[in-house]
Amino acid sequence: MSNLESPTTNITTHNIVGDWVERSVLFCRNPTTGAVEVRPAHRDKVARSLARHARKIKRRLFFLQLRLQFEYFALKARRATLVLRRDFFRDGKKSISDAHKTLP
């Protein structure tokens, strides 16, 4: 599709013989603007369909956020254990080296 063509032109002439928009149950062509529009009798059906897709996207994003929060918590826990382990071994080496010193 070139930049000069409109998206509705691509919809109406996409390798289909005849003007399918004119015969479609859901769509009609506005004669003043030439735009493809949803027929008024079927606007609620299209709106419900769009709402259903929006709910699916919302649910998918919710689970993605939940997974990312869980992974972030796992990373924080891993970092905390590494810091504790580092501090434990650092203090352990320090106490072992202090044990060999002679007392005054």
N, C-alpha and C positions, 0 to 999 in steps of 0.2 A: 504494500500500500504506500503510495507516495504521500508526500506532505500536503499536496493540494487536494486530495480526496478527503471527504469528511467520513467519520466513523459510521454514520448511518448509510452512506453509499456502500460501504463495504458490507454492512449487514444485509442490505436489500439485494445485492448482486453477487452474493458469494456462491458462485457456481450452481445456482438454482434457476431452472427455467421458469419464467413467469415472475410476476410480482407477488411474492408470497406474503408480504406484509398486508396487502390489500385483502387477502383471503384468510389471514390469521384470526384466531379467536381472541387472542389477548392483545394484539397490537393493531393500530390503525395509523394512517399517515395524515398528518395535519396539512390540509391543502394550502394554507396561507404561508406556513414556514417550511413545509417539506420535511418536517421532523417526524420520526417514528415515536408514537406515544402509546401508552397503555390505555385501552378502552376504559371508560369510566365505570362500567359494570364490573370490571375485573381488577380494579385498583386495590381493593382489600386483599384479594388473593396474592397479588404481587407483594404487597406490604407485609403480609404474613410470611411469605417466603423469604423476604429480605430480613425480617426479624428473626426467623429461624436460623439463618446463616450467621447473623450477628451474635446470637446466643452461642452457637457452636464456636465461633472465634473467641468469644469472651471466656468460655469454658476452657478452651485450649490455652489461652493466655494465663488463666488462673492456675492451671496445672504446671505450666512452664515457670511461673513465678514461684510456686510452691517448691518445685524441684530445685530452682536456683537458690532459694533460701536454705533448703536442706544441704545443698552442696557447700554453701557459704559457711553454715554452721559446722559441717564436717572439716572444712579447711581451718576454721578457727580452733576447733578441738585438736586437730593435728598439730597446729602451731604451738598451742599451749603445752601439749605433751613434749614436743621437741625442746621448748624453752625450759621446762621443768627438768628434763633429762640432762640438758646442757648444764644447768645450774647444779644439779646433783653431782655430776661428774667433776665439775670445776671445784665444788666444795669438798668432794671426796679426795681429789688430788691434793688440795691445800691442806686438809687435815692429815693426810698420810705424810706429806713433806714436813709438817710441823711436829709429827710424832718422833721423827729422827733427831730433832734438835735436842741438845742437852739443856737441862733446866739450870738456871743460875743458882 
